[in-house]
Amino acid sequence: MAGKLGIGIITYNRKDILLETIQNIFRFTKVPFDFVVADDGSSDGTQKTLKEMRITCVTGDNRGIAWNRNRAIWFLKNERKCDNIIIFEDDCKPVEFGWEQQWIDALESFGHINYMPEITIEIDNDISSGSGTAVDPYIAPMHQALCVGYHAKALDYVGFLDVRFKKYGEEHVEHTHRFLRAGYGGLPQYLTPERGQVYYLRGGLSVMPSESHGDHEIASYNQRVHEEIKKDPIYRSPWRTDEQMFLFREEINSSLNRPSANNEFEHKEFDSIISLGGDHRSSLFVENFFHKTGSDLFGQFITPFHTLISLFETNFEHLLSTVCLYGYYDALRCRETLLIYHKKINNIAEPAERVGNFVSNIDDTRKNYHSLIEKMDSACDGSKKVLFVRDWRDSYLYAGSHRPEGSNTADFQRLIKAISARYPNLDFKVLFVNFGSSAKADPRMLFYNTDVPDICEVEREQEAWNQMFRNLNISCRIQD
């Protein structure tokens, strides 16, 4: 019995052609399938149209064919758990009902298969043998990427396209060579895969005229890259660096229908906006948009979520604990509370000197913190409407902006309960930013995920926060 089928399309600035391909896939595919479009940062309204059509789309900045094809392959293999994966370029479409059966049969037999269009057979016929069917595929040395099939088991050993290739050219050729080296998709050819013979299917599909995004200079560059990496280990991840992993993960997570806050909620105007922190940037983003907030207490230190709850529950009893302070990057961390103190000490190089400076100034710091707590308490008296804002990040110098899928979720309800206990008459809401798929049916909770890569410039992230507040129609009546 054949496994689960997944179909994807990779596209870039070809909205009209893309829509025709989508229509034909749904019209002519007989077997049930999962579907995704990988859009490489189109600027022609592609993403807006797909959203209106309720089509799942993985997207991000324009990063080239290798990265974009990896988006589609990863989504179908890892998120949708598909066994047989077929990826179309946007200018190739099915034209015969049940076209996919030949592809499924070929993938179950060979692990990797390519499509040979009629025009190639007519103009550049270099077929060694075969009839272009699943039981008797064409065998030829060419490499076409108009439609490509991958079996999940083969991908387990070969991996993804190499993202060292820029934009367009050589990425599919090199990927196919690795399938041959691993014994999939053609006559096995380990030592010299560039001389290998690749399996192809014929029929059932059609190619549409389209504008090429190719560039001779980039193609030449990619040829040099291919030559340099052809002896590298077969398996490749869809990223090369930690930074690329953060970006890729966030693109995938953003495609998984994360909930965003409902724009229609009761209190659009608040008397005070109070940041509950996150990392060292969170409070700054809030302050920069509203200019002044109810209290900057949580901008003075970095508070893990469980410690934030404890501070409210214990009347901030352990806020300035000096039990086992130690150097943490250019800041200090308390082993008892896991609070990170990063303000006014990050210009002191030696950790021991940092600790000494912090302890010697503890009385002044305590007075400052006490005044900020009093300011927060004043902003939260029973006559006010307050919005608290909490970011997912709660560590220092962590690169990712959003909570990864599969990581622990915070105890949102306990935080709400702790705030309610401290301010029993307060009309408040808490906006949880970038907590991924987290959601709770509590009218005091709002959830929103910013639409930026996991790693980006601070200015771009600030603008994403600004857009969040605008989208939610949040304003502050009294900016004290």
Buried (B, 14 or more C-beta within 10 A) or exposed (E): EEBBBBBBBBBBBBBEBBBBBBEBBEEBBEBEBBBBBBBBBBEBEBBEBBEEEEBBBBBBEBBBBBBBBBBBBBBBBEBBEBBBBBBBBBBBBBEEEEBBBBBBBBBBEBBBBBBBBEEBBEEEEEBEEBEBBBEEBBBBEBBBBBBBBBBBBBBEBBBBBBBBBBBBBBBBBBBBBBBBBBBBBBEBBEEEBBEBBBBBBBBBBBBBEEEEBEBEEBBEBBBEBBEEBBEEEBEBBBBEEEBBBBBBBBBBBBBEEBEBBEEEBEEEEBBBBBBBBBBBBBBBBBBEBBEEBBBBBBBBBBBBBBBBBBBBBEEBEBBBEEEEBEBBEBBBBBEEBBBBBBEEBBEBEEBEEBBEBBBEEEEEBEEEBBEBBEBBEEBBEEEBBBBBBBBBBBBBBBEBBBBBEEEEBBEBEBBBBBBBEBBEEBBBBBBBBBBBBBBBEEEBBBBBBBEBBBBBEEEEBBBBBBBBBEBBEBBBEEEE
